[in-house]
């Protein structure tokens, strides 16, 4: 994970491991309409959580 305290805090809040933080950043590079959805198979991390983390990071960076 890049040395980004804001990203680290949001990943911790959504229980996303440091090794998976890149997934949050990757979503911010594309329109939300193209984000993958939860597949319902119990993945870890669930894309629903990753998407919520990406929304929270985007909102935090707008402030």
PDB file of N, CA, C and O in Angstrom:
ATOM      1  N   UNK A   1       0.865  -1.176   0.000  1.00  0.00           N
ATOM      2  CA  UNK A   1       0.000   0.000   0.000  1.00  0.00           C
ATOM      3  C   UNK A   1       0.901   1.226   0.000  1.00  0.00           C
ATOM      4  O   UNK A   1       1.863   1.294   0.766  1.00  0.00           O
ATOM      5  N   UNK A   2       0.597   2.177  -0.844  1.00  0.00           N
ATOM      6  CA  UNK A   2       1.363   3.415  -0.802  1.00  0.00           C
ATOM      7  C   UNK A   2       1.260   4.039   0.588  1.00  0.00           C
ATOM      8  O   UNK A   2       0.320   3.763   1.333  1.00  0.00           O
ATOM      9  N   UNK A   3       2.233   4.880   0.930  1.00  0.00           N
ATOM     10  CA  UNK A   3       2.217   5.536   2.237  1.00  0.00           C
ATOM     11  C   UNK A   3       1.145   6.622   2.219  1.00  0.00           C
ATOM     12  O   UNK A   3       1.447   7.804   2.054  1.00  0.00           O
ATOM     13  N   UNK A   4      -0.091   6.215   2.389  1.00  0.00           N
ATOM     14  CA  UNK A   4      -1.243   7.101   2.344  1.00  0.00           C
ATOM     15  C   UNK A   4      -2.095   6.828   3.584  1.00  0.00           C
ATOM     16  O   UNK A   4      -2.881   5.880   3.602  1.00  0.00           O
ATOM     17  N   UNK A   5      -1.939   7.660   4.624  1.00  0.00           N
ATOM     18  CA  UNK A   5      -2.664   7.411   5.871  1.00  0.00           C
ATOM     19  C   UNK A   5      -4.181   7.394   5.694  1.00  0.00           C
ATOM     20  O   UNK A   5      -4.877   6.644   6.378  1.00  0.00           O
ATOM     21  N   UNK A   6      -4.692   8.211   4.784  1.00  0.00           N
ATOM     22  CA  UNK A   6      -6.140   8.255   4.542  1.00  0.00           C
ATOM     23  C   UNK A   6      -6.622   6.923   3.966  1.00  0.00           C
ATOM     24  O   UNK A   6      -7.636   6.382   4.408  1.00  0.00           O
ATOM     25  N   UNK A   7      -5.902   6.405   2.991  1.00  0.00           N
ATOM     26  CA  UNK A   7      -6.236   5.112   2.391  1.00  0.00           C
ATOM     27  C   UNK A   7      -6.121   4.011   3.438  1.00  0.00           C
ATOM     28  O   UNK A   7      -6.987   3.140   3.517  1.00  0.00           O
ATOM     29  N   UNK A   8      -5.069   4.041   4.235  1.00  0.00           N
ATOM     30  CA  UNK A   8      -4.873   3.025   5.274  1.00  0.00           C
ATOM     31  C   UNK A   8      -6.024   3.037   6.275  1.00  0.00           C
ATOM     32  O   UNK A   8      -6.513   1.978   6.670  1.00  0.00           O
ATOM     33  N   UNK A   9      -6.455   4.216   6.683  1.00  0.00           N
ATOM     34  CA  UNK A   9      -7.549   4.321   7.656  1.00  0.00           C
ATOM     35  C   UNK A   9      -8.858   3.801   7.076  1.00  0.00           C
ATOM     36  O   UNK A   9      -9.607   3.103   7.760  1.00  0.00           O
ATOM     37  N   UNK A  10      -9.131   4.132   5.839  1.00  0.00           N
ATOM     38  CA  UNK A  10     -10.372   3.683   5.208  1.00  0.00           C
ATOM     39  C   UNK A  10     -10.346   2.176   4.987  1.00  0.00           C
ATOM     40  O   UNK A  10     -11.355   1.502   5.193  1.00  0.00           O
ATOM     41  N   UNK A  11      -9.211   1.648   4.574  1.00  0.00           N
ATOM     42  CA  UNK A  11      -9.114   0.191   4.404  1.00  0.00           C
ATOM     43  C   UNK A  11      -9.320  -0.507   5.739  1.00  0.00           C
ATOM     44  O   UNK A  11      -9.986  -1.540   5.799  1.00  0.00           O
ATOM     45  N   UNK A  12      -8.765   0.037   6.795  1.00  0.00           N
ATOM     46  CA  UNK A  12      -8.962  -0.562   8.121  1.00  0.00           C
ATOM     47  C   UNK A  12     -10.434  -0.519   8.510  1.00  0.00           C
ATOM     48  O   UNK A  12     -10.970  -1.483   9.058  1.00  0.00           O
ATOM     49  N   UNK A  13     -11.077   0.599   8.225  1.00  0.00           N
ATOM     50  CA  UNK A  13     -12.494   0.750   8.565  1.00  0.00           C
ATOM     51  C   UNK A  13     -13.365  -0.287   7.868  1.00  0.00           C
ATOM     52  O   UNK A  13     -14.335  -0.780   8.445  1.00  0.00           O
ATOM     53  N   UNK A  14     -13.023  -0.614   6.640  1.00  0.00           N
ATOM     54  CA  UNK A  14     -13.802  -1.585   5.860  1.00  0.00           C
ATOM     55  C   UNK A  14     -13.186  -2.984   5.877  1.00  0.00           C
ATOM     56  O   UNK A  14     -13.590  -3.862   5.114  1.00  0.00           O
ATOM     57  N   UNK A  15     -12.204  -3.178   6.759  1.00  0.00           N
ATOM     58  CA  UNK A  15     -11.525  -4.476   6.930  1.00  0.00           C
ATOM     59  C   UNK A  15     -10.932  -4.997   5.622  1.00  0.00           C
ATOM     60  O   UNK A  15     -11.063  -6.174   5.285  1.00  0.00           O
ATOM     61  N   UNK A  16     -10.284  -4.102   4.907  1.00  0.00           N
ATOM     62  CA  UNK A  16      -9.592  -4.472   3.676  1.00  0.00           C
ATOM     63  C   UNK A  16      -8.100  -4.544   4.002  1.00  0.00           C
ATOM     64  O   UNK A  16      -7.518  -3.579   4.499  1.00  0.00           O
ATOM     65  N   UNK A  17      -7.493  -5.683   3.723  1.00  0.00           N
ATOM     66  CA  UNK A  17      -6.076  -5.883   4.026  1.00  0.00           C
ATOM     67  C   UNK A  17      -5.196  -4.920   3.232  1.00  0.00           C
ATOM     68  O   UNK A  17      -5.568  -4.444   2.160  1.00  0.00           O
ATOM     69  N   UNK A  18      -4.019  -4.652   3.792  1.00  0.00           N
ATOM     70  CA  UNK A  18      -3.060  -3.763   3.118  1.00  0.00           C
ATOM     71  C   UNK A  18      -2.761  -4.247   1.704  1.00  0.00           C
ATOM     72  O   UNK A  18      -2.645  -3.443   0.779  1.00  0.00           O
ATOM     73  N   UNK A  19      -2.637  -5.551   1.538  1.00  0.00           N
ATOM     74  CA  UNK A  19      -2.318  -6.111   0.219  1.00  0.00           C
ATOM     75  C   UNK A  19      -3.438  -5.911  -0.796  1.00  0.00           C
ATOM     76  O   UNK A  19      -3.207  -6.021  -2.001  1.00  0.00           O
ATOM     77  N   UNK A  20      -4.638  -5.622  -0.329  1.00  0.00           N
ATOM     78  CA  UNK A  20      -5.778  -5.434  -1.228  1.00  0.00           C
ATOM     79  C   UNK A  20      -6.156  -3.974  -1.432  1.00  0.00           C
ATOM     80  O   UNK A  20      -7.136  -3.678  -2.117  1.00  0.00           O
ATOM     81  N   UNK A  21      -5.394  -3.063  -0.850  1.00  0.00           N
ATOM     82  CA  UNK A  21      -5.699  -1.629  -0.982  1.00  0.00           C
ATOM     83  C   UNK A  21      -5.667  -1.177  -2.443  1.00  0.00           C
ATOM     84  O   UNK A  21      -6.357  -0.230  -2.819  1.00  0.00           O
ATOM     85  N   UNK A  22      -4.871  -1.851  -3.256  1.00  0.00           N
ATOM     86  CA  UNK A  22      -4.805  -1.484  -4.670  1.00  0.00           C
ATOM     87  C   UNK A  22      -6.171  -1.613  -5.344  1.00  0.00           C
ATOM     88  O   UNK A  22      -6.450  -0.912  -6.317  1.00  0.00           O
ATOM     89  N   UNK A  23      -7.018  -2.499  -4.836  1.00  0.00           N
ATOM     90  CA  UNK A  23      -8.354  -2.656  -5.415  1.00  0.00           C
ATOM     91  C   UNK A  23      -9.179  -1.386  -5.234  1.00  0.00           C
ATOM     92  O   UNK A  23      -9.929  -0.991  -6.127  1.00  0.00           O
ATOM     93  N   UNK A  24      -9.036  -0.755  -4.078  1.00  0.00           N
ATOM     94  CA  UNK A  24      -9.747   0.500  -3.807  1.00  0.00           C
ATOM     95  C   UNK A  24      -9.265   1.567  -4.784  1.00  0.00           C
ATOM     96  O   UNK A  24     -10.074   2.268  -5.393  1.00  0.00           O
ATOM     97  N   UNK A  25      -7.970   1.689  -4.932  1.00  0.00           N
ATOM     98  CA  UNK A  25      -7.409   2.697  -5.838  1.00  0.00           C
ATOM     99  C   UNK A  25      -7.794   2.427  -7.287  1.00  0.00           C
ATOM    100  O   UNK A  25      -8.055   3.357  -8.050  1.00  0.00           O
ATOM    101  N   UNK A  26      -7.828   1.161  -7.660  1.00  0.00           N
ATOM    102  CA  UNK A  26      -8.171   0.810  -9.042  1.00  0.00           C
ATOM    103  C   UNK A  26      -9.592   1.243  -9.391  1.00  0.00           C
ATOM    104  O   UNK A  26      -9.849   1.672 -10.516  1.00  0.00           O
ATOM    105  N   UNK A  27     -10.513   1.135  -8.441  1.00  0.00           N
ATOM    106  CA  UNK A  27     -11.888   1.550  -8.730  1.00  0.00           C
ATOM    107  C   UNK A  27     -11.967   3.043  -9.012  1.00  0.00           C
ATOM    108  O   UNK A  27     -12.774   3.479  -9.833  1.00  0.00           O
ATOM    109  N   UNK A  28     -11.138   3.823  -8.337  1.00  0.00           N
ATOM    110  CA  UNK A  28     -11.189   5.275  -8.528  1.00  0.00           C
ATOM    111  C   UNK A  28     -10.719   5.711  -9.903  1.00  0.00           C
ATOM    112  O   UNK A  28     -10.908   6.864 -10.292  1.00  0.00           O
ATOM    113  N   UNK A  29     -10.110   4.799 -10.635  1.00  0.00           N
ATOM    114  CA  UNK A  29      -9.609   5.116 -11.976  1.00  0.00           C
ATOM    115  C   UNK A  29     -10.658   4.917 -13.066  1.00  0.00           C
ATOM    116  O   UNK A  29     -10.407   5.205 -14.236  1.00  0.00           O
ATOM    117  N   UNK A  30     -11.832   4.425 -12.680  1.00  0.00           N
ATOM    118  CA  UNK A  30     -12.872   4.181 -13.697  1.00  0.00           C
ATOM    119  C   UNK A  30     -14.213   4.699 -13.185  1.00  0.00           C
ATOM    120  O   UNK A  30     -14.388   4.894 -11.982  1.00  0.00           O
ATOM    121  N   UNK A  31     -15.152   4.921 -14.089  1.00  0.00           N
ATOM    122  CA  UNK A  31     -16.473   5.385 -13.659  1.00  0.00           C
ATOM    123  C   UNK A  31     -17.156   4.340 -12.771  1.00  0.00           C
ATOM    124  O   UNK A  31     -16.989   3.136 -12.968  1.00  0.00           O
ATOM    125  N   UNK A  32     -17.912   4.814 -11.810  1.00  0.00           N
ATOM    126  CA  UNK A  32     -18.580   3.912 -10.884  1.00  0.00           C
ATOM    127  C   UNK A  32     -19.492   2.926 -11.609  1.00  0.00           C
ATOM    128  O   UNK A  32     -19.694   1.812 -11.127  1.00  0.00           O
ATOM    129  N   UNK A  33     -20.033   3.306 -12.732  1.00  0.00           N
ATOM    130  CA  UNK A  33     -20.906   2.408 -13.502  1.00  0.00           C
ATOM    131  C   UNK A  33     -20.151   1.183 -14.018  1.00  0.00           C
ATOM    132  O   UNK A  33     -20.774   0.199 -14.416  1.00  0.00           O
ATOM    133  N   UNK A  34     -18.830   1.231 -14.014  1.00  0.00           N
ATOM    134  CA  UNK A  34     -18.021   0.105 -14.498  1.00  0.00           C
ATOM    135  C   UNK A  34     -17.365  -0.677 -13.360  1.00  0.00           C
ATOM    136  O   UNK A  34     -16.536  -1.552 -13.606  1.00  0.00           O
ATOM    137  N   UNK A  35     -17.734  -0.365 -12.121  1.00  0.00           N
ATOM    138  CA  UNK A  35     -17.182  -1.099 -10.984  1.00  0.00           C
ATOM    139  C   UNK A  35     -17.832  -2.477 -10.910  1.00  0.00           C
ATOM    140  O   UNK A  35     -19.030  -2.606 -11.163  1.00  0.00           O
ATOM    141  N   UNK A  36     -17.062  -3.505 -10.568  1.00  0.00           N
ATOM    142  CA  UNK A  36     -17.664  -4.829 -10.421  1.00  0.00           C
ATOM    143  C   UNK A  36     -18.585  -4.888  -9.206  1.00  0.00           C
ATOM    144  O   UNK A  36     -18.385  -4.169  -8.227  1.00  0.00           O
ATOM    145  N   UNK A  37     -19.565  -5.728  -9.278  1.00  0.00           N
ATOM    146  CA  UNK A  37     -20.523  -5.897  -8.183  1.00  0.00           C
ATOM    147  C   UNK A  37     -20.150  -7.127  -7.362  1.00  0.00           C
ATOM    148  O   UNK A  37     -19.308  -7.932  -7.760  1.00  0.00           O
ATOM    149  N   UNK A  38     -20.786  -7.248  -6.230  1.00  0.00           N
ATOM    150  CA  UNK A  38     -20.621  -8.432  -5.390  1.00  0.00           C
ATOM    151  C   UNK A  38     -21.113  -9.643  -6.183  1.00  0.00           C
ATOM    152  O   UNK A  38     -22.169  -9.603  -6.816  1.00  0.00           O
ATOM    153  N   UNK A  39     -20.328 -10.716  -6.137  1.00  0.00           N
ATOM    154  CA  UNK A  39     -20.708 -11.918  -6.883  1.00  0.00           C
ATOM    155  C   UNK A  39     -21.490 -12.912  -6.021  1.00  0.00           C
ATOM    156  O   UNK A  39     -22.028 -13.896  -6.529  1.00  0.00           O
ATOM    157  N   UNK A  40     -21.547 -12.646  -4.710  1.00  0.00           N
ATOM    158  CA  UNK A  40     -22.329 -13.488  -3.828  1.00  0.00           C
ATOM    159  C   UNK A  40     -21.667 -14.798  -3.415  1.00  0.00           C
ATOM    160  O   UNK A  40     -22.333 -15.675  -2.865  1.00  0.00           O
ATOM    161  N   UNK A  41     -20.361 -14.948  -3.669  1.00  0.00           N
ATOM    162  CA  UNK A  41     -19.699 -16.202  -3.326  1.00  0.00           C
ATOM    163  C   UNK A  41     -18.884 -16.121  -2.040  1.00  0.00           C
ATOM    164  O   UNK A  41     -18.198 -17.080  -1.685  1.00  0.00           O
ATOM    165  N   UNK A  42     -18.947 -15.005  -1.346  1.00  0.00           N
ATOM    166  CA  UNK A  42     -18.215 -14.870  -0.091  1.00  0.00           C
ATOM    167  C   UNK A  42     -16.752 -14.520  -0.259  1.00  0.00           C
ATOM    168  O   UNK A  42     -15.936 -14.860   0.597  1.00  0.00           O
ATOM    169  N   UNK A  43     -16.408 -13.855  -1.333  1.00  0.00           N
ATOM    170  CA  UNK A  43     -15.014 -13.446  -1.570  1.00  0.00           C
ATOM    171  C   UNK A  43     -14.501 -12.572  -0.432  1.00  0.00           C
ATOM    172  O   UNK A  43     -15.269 -11.934   0.288  1.00  0.00           O
ATOM    173  N   UNK A  44     -13.197 -12.563  -0.295  1.00  0.00           N
ATOM    174  CA  UNK A  44     -12.558 -11.692   0.679  1.00  0.00           C
ATOM    175  C   UNK A  44     -11.383 -11.009   0.017  1.00  0.00           C
ATOM    176  O   UNK A  44     -10.385 -11.666  -0.278  1.00  0.00           O
ATOM    177  N   UNK A  45     -11.466  -9.710  -0.227  1.00  0.00           N
ATOM    178  CA  UNK A  45     -12.559  -8.836   0.199  1.00  0.00           C
ATOM    179  C   UNK A  45     -13.711  -8.873  -0.789  1.00  0.00           C
ATOM    180  O   UNK A  45     -13.529  -9.125  -1.980  1.00  0.00           O
ATOM    181  N   UNK A  46     -14.874  -8.622  -0.274  1.00  0.00           N
ATOM    182  CA  UNK A  46     -16.058  -8.518  -1.121  1.00  0.00           C
ATOM    183  C   UNK A  46     -15.988  -7.204  -1.894  1.00  0.00           C
ATOM    184  O   UNK A  46     -15.623  -6.167  -1.339  1.00  0.00           O
ATOM    185  N   UNK A  47     -16.334  -7.256  -3.160  1.00  0.00           N
ATOM    186  CA  UNK A  47     -16.281  -6.035  -3.967  1.00  0.00           C
ATOM    187  C   UNK A  47     -17.251  -4.977  -3.461  1.00  0.00           C
ATOM    188  O   UNK A  47     -17.062  -3.789  -3.719  1.00  0.00           O
ATOM    189  N   UNK A  48     -18.278  -5.395  -2.751  1.00  0.00           N
ATOM    190  CA  UNK A  48     -19.191  -4.422  -2.150  1.00  0.00           C
ATOM    191  C   UNK A  48     -18.454  -3.578  -1.103  1.00  0.00           C
ATOM    192  O   UNK A  48     -18.646  -2.365  -1.024  1.00  0.00           O
ATOM    193  N   UNK A  49     -17.612  -4.233  -0.305  1.00  0.00           N
ATOM    194  CA  UNK A  49     -16.818  -3.514   0.692  1.00  0.00           C
ATOM    195  C   UNK A  49     -15.759  -2.635   0.029  1.00  0.00           C
ATOM    196  O   UNK A  49     -15.510  -1.510   0.462  1.00  0.00           O
ATOM    197  N   UNK A  50     -15.140  -3.165  -1.027  1.00  0.00           N
ATOM    198  CA  UNK A  50     -14.128  -2.393  -1.750  1.00  0.00           C
ATOM    199  C   UNK A  50     -14.769  -1.149  -2.358  1.00  0.00           C
ATOM    200  O   UNK A  50     -14.188  -0.065  -2.317  1.00  0.00           O
ATOM    201  N   UNK A  51     -15.952  -1.302  -2.915  1.00  0.00           N
ATOM    202  CA  UNK A  51     -16.657  -0.164  -3.508  1.00  0.00           C
ATOM    203  C   UNK A  51     -17.019   0.872  -2.448  1.00  0.00           C
ATOM    204  O   UNK A  51     -16.885   2.072  -2.686  1.00  0.00           O
ATOM    205  N   UNK A  52     -17.470   0.424  -1.292  1.00  0.00           N
ATOM    206  CA  UNK A  52     -17.798   1.365  -0.206  1.00  0.00           C
ATOM    207  C   UNK A  52     -16.541   2.103   0.252  1.00  0.00           C
ATOM    208  O   UNK A  52     -16.586   3.301   0.530  1.00  0.00           O
ATOM    209  N   UNK A  53     -15.435   1.394   0.327  1.00  0.00           N
ATOM    210  CA  UNK A  53     -14.172   2.019   0.705  1.00  0.00           C
ATOM    211  C   UNK A  53     -13.747   3.049  -0.349  1.00  0.00           C
ATOM    212  O   UNK A  53     -13.269   4.130  -0.005  1.00  0.00           O
ATOM    213  N   UNK A  54     -13.920   2.715  -1.613  1.00  0.00           N
ATOM    214  CA  UNK A  54     -13.566   3.646  -2.685  1.00  0.00           C
ATOM    215  C   UNK A  54     -14.443   4.896  -2.625  1.00  0.00           C
ATOM    216  O   UNK A  54     -13.952   6.006  -2.830  1.00  0.00           O
ATOM    217  N   UNK A  55     -15.721   4.724  -2.350  1.00  0.00           N
ATOM    218  CA  UNK A  55     -16.614   5.885  -2.212  1.00  0.00           C
ATOM    219  C   UNK A  55     -16.184   6.762  -1.031  1.00  0.00           C
ATOM    220  O   UNK A  55     -16.182   7.989  -1.120  1.00  0.00           O
ATOM    221  N   UNK A  56     -15.823   6.114   0.063  1.00  0.00           N
ATOM    222  CA  UNK A  56     -15.392   6.866   1.258  1.00  0.00           C
ATOM    223  C   UNK A  56     -14.089   7.609   0.981  1.00  0.00           C
ATOM    224  O   UNK A  56     -13.934   8.757   1.400  1.00  0.00           O
ATOM    225  N   UNK A  57     -13.158   6.977   0.288  1.00  0.00           N
ATOM    226  CA  UNK A  57     -11.894   7.635  -0.042  1.00  0.00           C
ATOM    227  C   UNK A  57     -12.129   8.795  -0.992  1.00  0.00           C
ATOM    228  O   UNK A  57     -11.542   9.864  -0.824  1.00  0.00           O
ATOM    229  N   UNK A  58     -12.974   8.597  -1.980  1.00  0.00           N
ATOM    230  CA  UNK A  58     -13.284   9.668  -2.930  1.00  0.00           C
ATOM    231  C   UNK A  58     -13.902  10.856  -2.194  1.00  0.00           C
ATOM    232  O   UNK A  58     -13.535  12.002  -2.452  1.00  0.00           O
ATOM    233  N   UNK A  59     -14.821  10.594  -1.296  1.00  0.00           N
ATOM    234  CA  UNK A  59     -15.469  11.671  -0.524  1.00  0.00           C
ATOM    235  C   UNK A  59     -14.459  12.379   0.368  1.00  0.00           C
ATOM    236  O   UNK A  59     -14.482  13.605   0.482  1.00  0.00           O
ATOM    237  N   UNK A  60     -13.582  11.622   0.994  1.00  0.00           N
ATOM    238  CA  UNK A  60     -12.571  12.226   1.879  1.00  0.00           C
ATOM    239  C   UNK A  60     -11.621  13.110   1.103  1.00  0.00           C
ATOM    240  O   UNK A  60     -11.193  14.149   1.605  1.00  0.00           O
ATOM    241  N   UNK A  61     -11.288  12.719  -0.093  1.00  0.00           N
ATOM    242  CA  UNK A  61     -10.348  13.508  -0.908  1.00  0.00           C
ATOM    243  C   UNK A  61     -10.997  14.754  -1.502  1.00  0.00           C
ATOM    244  O   UNK A  61     -10.300  15.677  -1.922  1.00  0.00           O
ATOM    245  N   UNK A  62     -12.308  14.783  -1.538  1.00  0.00           N
ATOM    246  CA  UNK A  62     -13.005  15.970  -2.041  1.00  0.00           C
ATOM    247  C   UNK A  62     -13.061  17.076  -1.003  1.00  0.00           C
ATOM    248  O   UNK A  62     -13.261  18.241  -1.346  1.00  0.00           O
ATOM    249  N   UNK A  63     -12.885  16.719   0.273  1.00  0.00           N
ATOM    250  CA  UNK A  63     -12.975  17.713   1.346  1.00  0.00           C
ATOM    251  C   UNK A  63     -11.787  18.592   1.390  1.00  0.00           C
ATOM    252  O   UNK A  63     -11.708  19.482   2.237  1.00  0.00           O
TER     253      UNK A  63
END
